[in-house]
Amino acid sequence: VTDSESGAMRRMMRLVDTSEGSRDSVPLPKQHVEINPKHPVIVGIHDLITKEPTLARVLAEQVYDNCLVAAGLLDDSRSMLPRLNDILVCVVNGAKAKHGSGSKEIVEPEVVAKTDNE
C-alpha cells in the first residue's frame, strides 16, 4: 500500500474523534496498492478470472485486505473471517478432488463478496 497514512496516525485520529464525542469511524482514504504481476498468487488469480470469476474476485479482495493489514490500515480484521473460511473450503475441496479423499462430500463455500458500498 502506497500513499497511506500510518496505522498509528489512524488510531490517534480515532481516539481524538471518540474523545470529542463523535461516534462515526474515521473513513479510510482511497489506497494505492502496488502488486508484482509475476507473483504466483497474482498469476493464479489472473488464470482464474475466466474459469472461476467469483473465486478470482474473492481472492483479489483477500489480497487487498492482506495489504491493508500489513500496512496497519484495516480497523477490524474480523471482517475477513467469512471470506477466509470460504477460501479454506475451496482449498479443502480442491485437495479432496485431487487426492481422491475417502470422503466424497463436497462442501459448498458461502461466498461473501464485498459490494461497492462496503
N, CA and C of each residue as an Amber inpcrd file, in Angstrom:
protein
   354
   0.8580000  -1.1660000   0.0000000   0.0000000   0.0000000   0.0000000
   0.8970000   1.2190000   0.0000000   0.6670000   2.0890000  -0.9530000
   1.4510000   3.3130000  -1.0420000   0.5520000   4.5140000  -0.7830000
   1.1410000   5.6380000  -0.4950000   0.4040000   6.8760000  -0.2290000
  -0.6310000   6.7040000   0.8800000  -0.2560000   6.0320000   1.9270000
  -1.2240000   5.8120000   3.0010000  -0.7730000   6.5380000   4.2590000
  -1.7530000   6.8800000   5.0580000  -1.4040000   7.3910000   6.3720000
  -1.0920000   6.1820000   7.2350000  -0.2750000   6.3440000   8.2160000
   0.1410000   5.2100000   9.0250000  -1.0020000   4.7040000   9.9010000
  -0.8880000   3.4390000  10.2780000  -1.8750000   2.8660000  11.1840000
  -1.8940000   3.6010000  12.5080000  -0.7120000   4.0250000  12.9770000
  -0.6340000   4.7610000  14.2440000  -1.3820000   6.0880000  14.1480000
  -1.2590000   6.7610000  13.0100000  -1.9650000   8.0380000  12.8160000
  -3.4690000   7.8150000  12.8020000  -3.9290000   6.7480000  12.1570000
  -5.3680000   6.4650000  12.1410000  -5.8920000   6.1660000  13.5410000
  -5.1140000   5.4070000  14.3290000  -5.5430000   5.1190000  15.7120000
  -5.6210000   6.3980000  16.5260000  -4.6530000   7.2930000  16.3430000
  -4.6610000   8.5580000  17.0700000  -5.8820000   9.3900000  16.6710000
  -6.1830000   9.4440000  15.3750000  -7.3410000  10.2110000  14.9110000
  -8.6380000   9.6210000  15.4500000  -8.7190000   8.2940000  15.5450000
  -9.9030000   7.6540000  16.1060000 -10.0630000   8.0250000  17.5730000
  -8.9460000   8.0590000  18.3110000  -9.0070000   8.4350000  19.7220000
  -9.4800000   9.8760000  19.8850000  -8.9740000  10.7670000  19.0520000
  -9.3780000  12.1720000  19.1100000 -10.8630000  12.2960000  18.7860000
 -11.3160000  11.5990000  17.7470000 -12.7270000  11.6670000  17.3570000
 -13.6370000  11.1440000  18.4530000 -13.2770000  10.0140000  19.0880000
 -14.1400000   9.4600000  20.1220000 -14.0920000  10.2960000  21.3910000
 -12.9610000  10.9510000  21.6570000 -12.8930000  11.7920000  22.8520000
 -13.7140000  13.0610000  22.6730000 -13.9680000  13.4580000  21.4260000
 -14.7940000  14.6350000  21.1560000 -16.2660000  14.2730000  21.0090000
 -16.6050000  13.0060000  21.2490000 -17.9910000  12.5740000  21.2290000
 -18.4910000  12.0700000  19.8900000 -17.6460000  12.0380000  18.8820000
 -18.0630000  11.5430000  17.5700000 -18.1170000  10.0210000  17.5990000
 -19.2050000   9.4550000  17.1140000 -19.3620000   8.0020000  17.0800000
 -19.0170000   7.4270000  15.7060000 -18.8390000   8.2910000  14.7170000
 -18.5380000   7.8120000  13.3650000 -17.0850000   7.3810000  13.2790000
 -16.8350000   6.2990000  12.5310000 -15.4660000   5.8460000  12.3490000
 -14.7720000   6.7340000  11.3240000 -13.4650000   6.8120000  11.4440000
 -12.6790000   7.5970000  10.5130000 -12.6310000   6.8220000   9.2030000
 -13.1220000   7.4070000   8.1050000 -13.1210000   6.6550000   6.8450000
 -11.6980000   6.4620000   6.3260000 -11.5000000   5.3200000   5.7130000
 -10.2060000   5.0070000   5.1400000 -10.0960000   5.7210000   3.7980000
  -9.0720000   6.5630000   3.6200000  -8.9340000   7.2440000   2.3340000
  -8.6040000   6.2410000   1.2320000  -8.7910000   6.6620000  -0.0080000
  -8.5050000   5.7950000  -1.1450000  -7.0480000   5.3570000  -1.0920000
  -6.8190000   4.0480000  -1.2810000  -5.4790000   3.4870000  -1.1840000
  -4.9580000   3.0920000  -2.5610000  -3.6490000   3.0770000  -2.6950000
  -2.9880000   2.6330000  -3.9230000  -2.1570000   1.4110000  -3.5530000
  -2.3750000   0.3280000  -4.2670000  -1.6570000  -0.9110000  -3.9950000
  -0.7580000  -1.2210000  -5.1840000   0.4910000  -1.4980000  -4.8870000
   1.4160000  -1.9310000  -5.9280000   1.5420000  -3.4420000  -5.8320000
   1.3900000  -4.1090000  -6.9690000   1.4920000  -5.5710000  -6.9780000
   2.6110000  -6.0000000  -7.9070000   3.0930000  -7.1970000  -7.6580000
   4.0770000  -7.8160000  -8.5270000   3.3010000  -8.7360000  -9.4650000
   3.1610000  -8.3670000 -10.7340000   2.3420000  -9.1810000 -11.6430000
   2.9080000 -10.5700000 -11.9050000   4.1480000 -10.8180000 -11.4850000
   4.7490000 -12.1370000 -11.6800000   4.6160000 -13.0260000 -10.4410000
   4.0520000 -12.4870000  -9.3610000   3.8970000 -13.2740000  -8.1320000
   2.9090000 -14.4230000  -8.4090000   3.2060000 -15.6190000  -7.9010000
   2.3330000 -16.7770000  -8.1680000   0.8690000 -16.5590000  -7.7750000
   0.6130000 -15.8250000  -6.7130000  -0.7760000 -15.5850000  -6.3040000
  -1.4840000 -14.7210000  -7.3460000  -0.8300000 -13.6750000  -7.7980000
  -1.4350000 -12.7750000  -8.7880000  -1.6220000 -13.5080000 -10.1160000
  -0.6290000 -14.2850000 -10.5260000  -0.7420000 -15.0750000 -11.7660000
  -1.9040000 -16.0620000 -11.6410000  -2.0190000 -16.7120000 -10.4850000
  -3.1050000 -17.6690000 -10.2650000  -4.4700000 -17.0100000 -10.3060000
  -4.5950000 -15.8370000  -9.6960000  -5.8730000 -15.1070000  -9.7310000
  -6.2080000 -14.7500000 -11.1840000  -5.2140000 -14.2870000 -11.9150000
  -5.4450000 -13.9340000 -13.3190000  -5.9190000 -15.1500000 -14.1240000
  -5.3290000 -16.2910000 -13.8650000  -5.7300000 -17.5160000 -14.5690000
  -7.1570000 -17.9400000 -14.2160000  -7.6220000 -17.5990000 -13.0240000
  -8.9640000 -17.9900000 -12.5750000 -10.0720000 -17.0790000 -13.0960000
  -9.7260000 -15.9230000 -13.6160000 -10.7460000 -14.9320000 -13.9920000
 -11.7840000 -15.5100000 -14.9400000 -11.3650000 -16.2650000 -15.9410000
 -12.3370000 -16.8060000 -16.8990000 -12.9990000 -18.0840000 -16.4080000
 -12.2710000 -18.9170000 -15.6470000 -12.8080000 -20.1990000 -15.1960000
 -13.6750000 -20.0620000 -13.9490000 -13.2160000 -19.2660000 -13.0010000
 -13.9050000 -19.0970000 -11.7120000 -13.9060000 -17.6160000 -11.3380000
 -14.7260000 -16.7900000 -12.0080000 -14.6660000 -15.3440000 -11.7610000
 -15.0020000 -14.9370000 -10.3230000 -15.9340000 -15.6400000  -9.6970000
 -16.2930000 -15.2940000  -8.3120000 -15.1290000 -15.5850000  -7.3790000
 -14.5080000 -16.7330000  -7.5410000 -13.3510000 -17.0820000  -6.7180000
 -12.2060000 -16.0980000  -6.9540000 -11.9820000 -15.7180000  -8.2060000
 -10.9240000 -14.7550000  -8.5150000 -11.1760000 -13.4250000  -7.8090000
 -12.4320000 -12.9920000  -7.7820000 -12.7660000 -11.7260000  -7.1170000
 -12.5400000 -11.8330000  -5.6050000 -12.9850000 -12.9450000  -5.0270000
 -12.8230000 -13.1500000  -3.5800000 -11.3340000 -13.1630000  -3.2210000
 -10.5230000 -13.8400000  -4.0240000  -9.0810000 -13.8860000  -3.7710000
  -8.4410000 -12.5090000  -3.9170000  -8.8740000 -11.7450000  -4.9240000
  -8.3380000 -10.3930000  -5.1050000  -8.6950000  -9.5010000  -3.9180000
  -9.9270000  -9.6340000  -3.4170000 -10.3210000  -8.8670000  -2.2300000
  -9.4810000  -9.2550000  -1.0260000  -9.1690000 -10.5460000  -0.9100000
  -8.3450000 -11.0000000   0.2080000  -6.9350000 -10.4480000   0.0980000
  -6.3810000 -10.4230000  -1.1020000  -5.0390000  -9.8590000  -1.3050000
  -5.0460000  -8.3830000  -0.8930000  -6.0810000  -7.6480000  -1.2860000
  -6.1770000  -6.2250000  -0.9190000  -6.2480000  -6.0610000   0.5990000
  -7.1030000  -6.8590000   1.2440000  -7.2040000  -6.7760000   2.7060000
  -5.8870000  -7.1700000   3.3710000  -5.1760000  -8.1530000   2.8070000
  -3.8570000  -8.5130000   3.3440000  -2.9160000  -7.3150000   3.2930000
  -2.9900000  -6.5530000   2.2070000  -2.1620000  -5.3440000   2.0860000
  -2.5270000  -4.3280000   3.1600000  -3.8200000  -4.1590000   3.4020000
  -4.2570000  -3.2150000   4.4430000  -3.7900000  -3.6610000   5.8190000
  -3.8620000  -4.9640000   6.0940000  -3.3830000  -5.4800000   7.3810000
  -1.8920000  -5.2220000   7.5210000  -1.1330000  -5.5110000   6.4690000
   0.3180000  -5.3180000   6.5120000   0.6830000  -3.8540000   6.7370000
  -0.1360000  -2.9390000   6.2090000   0.1310000  -1.5080000   6.3740000
  -0.4530000  -0.9620000   7.6740000  -1.1620000  -1.8030000   8.4330000
  -1.7660000  -1.3480000   9.6880000  -2.9920000  -0.4840000   9.4630000
  -3.6800000  -0.6630000   8.3380000  -4.8050000   0.2010000   7.9910000
  -6.1730000  -0.4640000   8.0890000  -6.2220000  -1.7510000   8.3530000
  -7.5150000  -2.4200000   8.4680000  -7.9670000  -2.3430000   9.9190000
  -9.0660000  -1.6140000  10.1360000  -9.5340000  -1.3720000  11.5010000
 -10.0300000  -2.6300000  12.1980000 -10.7470000  -3.4830000  11.4730000
 -11.3040000  -4.6840000  12.0880000 -11.0580000  -5.8730000  11.1660000
 -10.0240000  -6.6260000  11.4630000  -9.6620000  -7.7530000  10.6020000
 -10.6720000  -8.8980000  10.6780000 -11.5800000  -8.8410000  11.6320000
 -12.6040000  -9.8900000  11.7230000 -13.5090000  -9.8940000  10.5010000
 -13.5670000  -8.7860000   9.7750000 -14.4010000  -8.7320000   8.5780000
 -13.9040000  -9.6950000   7.5040000 -12.6420000 -10.1200000   7.6050000
 -12.0750000 -11.0520000   6.6290000 -12.4230000 -12.5070000   6.9250000
 -12.8520000 -12.8200000   8.1120000 -13.0290000 -14.2190000   8.5100000
 -13.9960000 -15.0160000   7.6430000 -15.1760000 -14.5030000   7.3000000
 -16.0480000 -15.3030000   6.4310000 -15.3920000 -15.6080000   5.0820000
 -14.6910000 -14.6200000   4.5220000 -14.0160000 -14.8300000   3.2450000
 -12.8920000 -15.8400000   3.3910000 -12.1210000 -15.7410000   4.4520000
 -11.0450000 -16.6950000   4.6800000 -11.5830000 -18.1070000   4.8370000
 -12.7150000 -18.2460000   5.5250000 -13.3340000 -19.5660000   5.6680000
 -13.7610000 -20.1220000   4.3160000 -14.3250000 -19.2680000   3.4600000
 -14.7080000 -19.7090000   2.1130000 -13.4860000 -20.1540000   1.3200000
 -12.3990000 -19.4190000   1.4280000 -11.1690000 -19.7810000   0.7230000
 -10.6490000 -21.1260000   1.2290000 -10.6980000 -21.3270000   2.5330000
 -10.2520000 -22.6020000   3.0950000 -11.1180000 -23.7590000   2.6030000
 -12.4270000 -23.5520000   2.5040000 -13.3210000 -24.5930000   1.9920000
 -12.9350000 -24.9360000   0.5560000 -12.6350000 -23.9170000  -0.2530000
 -12.2160000 -24.1670000  -1.6460000 -10.9180000 -24.9670000  -1.6950000
  -9.9790000 -24.6590000  -0.8060000  -8.7100000 -25.3910000  -0.7670000
  -8.9470000 -26.8430000  -0.3570000  -9.7690000 -27.0600000   0.6570000
 -10.0700000 -28.4220000   1.1130000 -10.7600000 -29.2080000   0.0060000
 -11.7320000 -28.5960000  -0.6570000 -12.4300000 -29.2780000  -1.7500000
 -11.4780000 -29.6080000  -2.8890000 -10.5660000 -28.7000000  -3.1980000
  -9.5830000 -28.9540000  -4.2530000  -8.6660000 -30.1060000  -3.8890000
  -8.2570000 -30.1600000  -2.6220000  -7.3880000 -31.2480000  -2.1770000
  -8.1360000 -32.5790000  -2.2120000  -9.4200000 -32.5680000  -1.8150000
 -10.2140000 -33.7970000  -1.8610000 -10.3410000 -34.3040000  -3.2870000
 -10.6120000 -33.3940000  -4.2050000 -10.7800000 -33.7800000  -5.6040000
  -9.4700000 -34.2840000  -6.1970000  -8.3780000 -33.6540000  -5.8330000
  -7.0710000 -34.0140000  -6.3850000  -6.5780000 -35.3540000  -5.8540000
  -6.7840000 -35.5980000  -4.5810000  -6.2290000 -36.7940000  -3.9420000
  -7.2460000 -37.9100000  -3.7340000  -8.4720000 -37.7120000  -4.1970000
  -9.4740000 -38.7720000  -4.0680000  -9.7140000 -39.1620000  -2.6260000
  -9.9370000 -38.1850000  -1.7660000 -10.1600000 -38.4310000  -0.3420000
 -11.3180000 -39.4030000  -0.1360000 -11.2730000 -40.1280000   0.9670000
 -12.3190000 -41.0910000   1.3010000 -13.6820000 -40.4430000   1.3980000
 -13.7370000 -39.2180000   1.8630000 -14.9970000 -38.5050000   1.9710000
 -15.2870000 -37.8140000   0.6420000 -16.3850000 -38.1850000   0.0070000
 -16.7340000 -37.6170000  -1.3020000 -17.5990000 -36.3770000  -1.1700000
 -17.9770000 -36.0450000   0.0670000 -18.8410000 -34.8930000   0.2630000
 -18.0650000 -33.6180000  -0.0440000 -18.6060000 -32.8200000  -0.9380000
 -18.0100000 -31.5440000  -1.2780000 -18.7780000 -30.4650000  -0.5350000
 -18.0650000 -29.6570000   0.2160000 -18.6780000 -28.5890000   0.9940000
 -18.7560000 -27.3470000   0.1130000 -19.9510000 -26.7620000   0.0500000
 -20.1280000 -25.5540000  -0.7480000 -19.7270000 -24.3330000   0.0740000
 -18.8300000 -23.4850000  -0.4610000 -18.4660000 -22.2720000   0.2630000
 -19.6070000 -21.2690000   0.2240000 -19.6950000 -20.4630000   1.2480000
 -20.6600000 -19.3790000   1.2950000 -19.9260000 -18.1320000   0.8440000
 -19.8130000 -17.9500000  -0.4590000 -19.0030000 -16.8620000  -0.9980000
 -19.5540000 -15.5300000  -0.5120000 -18.6770000 -14.7900000   0.1270000
 -19.0270000 -13.4880000   0.6590000 -18.2070000 -12.4630000  -0.0980000
 -18.7950000 -11.9030000  -1.1150000 -18.0970000 -10.8830000  -1.9060000
 -18.5630000  -9.5170000  -1.4410000 -17.6240000  -8.6050000  -1.2970000
 -17.9650000  -7.2490000  -0.8960000 -18.6810000  -6.5520000  -2.0260000
 -19.6190000  -5.7090000  -1.6450000 -20.2240000  -4.8350000  -2.6430000
 -19.4750000  -3.5230000  -2.6200000 -19.7210000  -2.6860000  -3.5840000
 -19.0310000  -1.4020000  -3.6360000 -19.4120000  -0.5040000  -2.4730000
 -20.5290000  -0.8030000  -1.7990000 -20.9840000   0.0290000  -0.6870000
 -20.2950000  -0.3010000   0.6200000 -19.5740000  -1.4180000   0.6780000
 -18.9390000  -1.8140000   1.9430000 -17.5780000  -1.2160000   2.0620000
